[in-house]
Amino acid sequence: MKTTKGNFSLTAIMLPVAFLFVLGSCKKSSNSTPPPVLIGGYASSDSVASGNLIAYWPFDGNVNDVKGGITGTGVNVTYVPGVRGQAYQGSSTAYASFTPSPAMTALQSYSISVWYWQTAQPVGTPNTPQGLFFLADAGGANPLILLENESYTPASGDSLRWHTGLTFTAANNWKVFSMESFDTAAIGKWVHLAVTYNGGTSTYVVYQNGSPVSNSSAYGSATSTVLLDGPLGSSPQGNINWSKSPAVEGTIGTWAPGVFGVSPTLGANGNWVGKIDELRLFNKALTQQEVSGLYLNGKAGR
């Protein structure tokens, strides 16, 4: 009887304790923050390839790179509601410039991601073509990275004509690549544009709203183009190498001065008159899933 009584007493004590522990656990669990809802596999645009992001311009009231810490200089830039927060509002006299970081000069592969709103086809001068983003070397001898919107006939058409590309300053034969692509039904709305170059495979891809689009070059038209140091049959370009002619000037919303013979005066030619938002530069070629993640999360305003 003594043994039975002792066991019963211990059990009687432990049951309330166990109940309080379970109750406390339930309360703690019910108060915990639920995990974020993933869109396209990502919690937000900020979580896409975050370890490879080297520059990010959110355009929330300024033209500063909040990732790389670069302070930009804006001229006549105003700010309007964007995809996420505020956006850059361009005009015939608005532009921004910055000094490229060492991380930009050292790029071997890259991706650019940006949201834009173009009100109409670029027509007339001095705003055709309209520059969105450039990295250039000394004197604008080479557009190391170019992203610009060309005029297109008929002006009433809803497809925007883009020239995107890069320069291989160390190449033996073909150095400058200016690829042509079209964003369809792209006027008067927010459109996501992304460009990737993979130095390991020499592959260049242009995306509209998360999907690859056909881009034309010396090798024909395709949604994925291998860049060669010469005509078909030549060696692949491989990794970018700008060490002998590094980027010294970056421009947003205008052409880099001197590039392709345009005016050497910054902001004198090719100013972007639409809106720009969420401009990102990565040091790798994003996958289609990552590009889609940027598009879907940006579309959701996050």
WOMOBEL-V807622 format. One record per residue. N is the residue number from 1. RES is the residue in one small letter. SS is DSSP state (hx for helix, st for strand, lp for the rest). PHI is phi in whole degrees, -180 to 180 (none if undefined). D_FIRST is the distance of its C-alpha to the first C-alpha in whole Angstrom. Layout:
BEGIN
N RES SS PHI D_FIRST
N RES SS PHI D_FIRST
END
This chain:
BEGIN
1 m lp none 0
2 k hx -63 4
3 t hx -65 5
4 t hx -63 5
5 k hx -64 6
6 g hx -65 9
7 n hx -66 10
8 f hx -66 11
9 s hx -63 12
10 l hx -64 14
11 t hx -64 15
12 a hx -63 16
13 i hx -76 19
14 m hx -72 20
15 l hx -60 21
16 p hx -63 24
17 v hx -63 25
18 a hx -63 26
19 f hx -65 27
20 l hx -66 30
21 f hx -64 31
22 v hx -65 32
23 l hx -63 34
24 g hx -64 35
25 s hx -64 36
26 c hx -65 38
27 k hx -64 40
28 k hx -62 41
29 s hx -66 42
30 s hx -69 44
31 n hx -92 46
32 s lp -73 47
33 t lp -76 51
34 p lp -68 52
35 p lp -65 54
36 p lp -66 57
37 v lp -76 59
38 l lp -85 61
39 i st -119 65
40 g lp 66 66
41 g lp 91 63
42 y st -133 64
43 a lp -77 62
44 s lp -170 66
45 s hx -61 69
46 d hx -66 68
47 s hx -92 66
48 v lp -84 68
49 a lp 46 69
50 s hx -61 68
51 g hx -72 69
52 n hx -108 72
53 l st -77 73
54 i st -114 76
55 a st -154 78
56 y st -149 77
57 w st -111 79
58 p lp -81 77
59 f lp 58 80
60 d lp -90 78
61 g lp 89 81
62 n lp -159 83
63 v lp -114 84
64 n lp -87 81
65 d st -86 79
66 v lp -83 76
67 k lp -91 74
68 g lp -88 77
69 g lp 76 78
70 i st -90 82
71 t lp -87 83
72 g lp -90 86
73 t st -115 89
74 g st -104 90
75 v st -123 93
76 n lp 59 94
77 v lp -84 90
78 t st -117 88
79 y st -129 85
80 v st -134 84
81 p st -58 80
82 g lp -121 79
83 v lp -65 77
84 r lp -147 74
85 g lp 73 75
86 q st -95 79
87 a st -136 82
88 y st -72 85
89 q st -110 88
90 g lp -88 91
91 s lp -162 95
92 s lp -67 98
93 t lp -120 98
94 a lp -96 94
95 y st -168 93
96 a st -140 90
97 s st -140 90
98 f st -156 88
99 t lp -94 88
100 p lp -60 86
101 s lp -83 83
102 p hx -56 83
103 a hx -65 80
104 m hx -72 83
105 t hx -63 86
106 a lp -91 83
107 l lp -58 82
108 q lp -113 83
109 s lp -132 81
110 y st -161 81
111 s st -143 80
112 i st -117 81
113 s st -128 79
114 v st -155 81
115 w st -103 81
116 y st -137 84
117 w st -132 86
118 q st -111 90
119 t lp -73 92
120 a lp -157 95
121 q lp -62 97
122 p lp -65 98
123 v lp -140 102
124 g lp 74 105
125 t lp -118 105
126 p lp -94 103
127 n lp -105 100
128 t lp -132 100
129 p lp -78 98
130 q st -106 96
131 g st -83 93
132 l st -103 90
133 f st -153 89
134 f st -139 90
135 l st -117 90
136 a st -135 93
137 d lp -89 95
138 a hx -58 97
139 g hx 74 100
140 g hx 69 99
141 a lp -61 100
142 n lp -137 97
143 p st -81 94
144 l st -59 91
145 i st -137 89
146 l st -133 91
147 l st -150 90
148 e st -145 93
149 n st -102 94
150 e st -87 97
151 s lp -69 99
152 y lp -148 99
153 t lp -105 102
154 p lp -80 102
155 a lp -62 100
156 s lp -81 99
157 g lp -66 97
158 d lp -100 93
159 s lp -99 92
160 l st -99 92
161 r st -95 94
162 w st -112 92
163 h st -114 93
164 t st -126 90
165 g st 169 91
166 l st -159 91
167 t st -122 93
168 f lp -102 92
169 t lp -67 95
170 a lp -95 94
171 a lp -68 95
172 n lp -83 98
173 n lp -122 100
174 w lp -93 98
175 k lp -108 97
176 v st -100 96
177 f st -120 94
178 s st -121 95
179 m st -87 93
180 e st -116 94
181 s st -143 91
182 f st -127 91
183 d st -96 88
184 t lp -84 89
185 a lp 47 88
186 a lp -115 88
187 i st -101 90
188 g lp 75 88
189 k lp -159 85
190 w st -77 82
191 v st -128 82
192 h st -96 80
193 l st -120 82
194 a st -137 81
195 v st -132 83
196 t st -131 81
197 y st -131 83
198 n st -104 81
199 g lp -65 83
200 g lp -68 81
201 t lp -115 82
202 s lp 60 85
203 t st -102 84
204 y st -118 85
205 v st -137 83
206 v st -117 84
207 y st -122 82
208 q st -121 82
209 n lp 51 79
210 g lp 86 77
211 s st -119 79
212 p st -67 81
213 v st -120 85
214 s lp -68 88
215 n st -125 90
216 s st -99 94
217 s st -152 95
218 a lp -64 98
219 y lp -101 95
220 g st 102 95
221 s st -116 93
222 a st -162 89
223 t lp -85 86
224 s lp -146 85
225 t st -119 88
226 v st -89 88
227 l lp -87 90
228 l st -116 93
229 d lp -87 95
230 g lp 139 98
231 p lp -70 99
232 l lp -53 97
233 g lp 100 96
234 s lp -78 96
235 s lp -73 93
236 p st -62 90
237 q lp -66 90
238 g lp 75 86
239 n lp -66 85
240 i lp -67 87
241 n lp -143 88
242 w lp -107 90
243 s lp -60 90
244 k lp -84 94
245 s lp -149 94
246 p lp -71 91
247 a lp -69 90
248 v lp -120 92
249 e st -144 92
250 g st -119 89
251 t st -132 91
252 i st -127 89
253 g lp 78 91
254 t lp -165 94
255 w lp -78 96
256 a lp -66 96
257 p lp -63 99
258 g lp 91 102
259 v hx -65 100
260 f hx 55 102
261 g hx 82 105
262 v lp -72 104
263 s lp -55 104
264 p lp -74 103
265 t lp -88 102
266 l lp -60 99
267 g lp 84 98
268 a lp -85 102
269 n lp -139 101
270 g lp 63 98
271 n lp -81 96
272 w lp -76 93
273 v lp -105 93
274 g lp -92 90
275 k st -110 87
276 i st -137 84
277 d st -149 81
278 e st 52 78
279 l st -85 80
280 r st -128 78
281 l st -127 79
282 f st -114 77
283 n lp -98 77
284 k lp -151 77
285 a lp -82 77
286 l lp -67 75
287 t lp -79 74
288 q hx -63 74
289 q hx -63 71
290 e hx -68 71
291 v hx -62 74
292 s hx -62 73
293 g hx -63 70
294 l hx -65 72
295 y hx -65 74
296 l hx -66 71
297 n hx -73 69
298 g hx -64 73
299 k hx -61 74
300 a lp -87 70
301 g lp 76 71
302 r lp -141 69
END
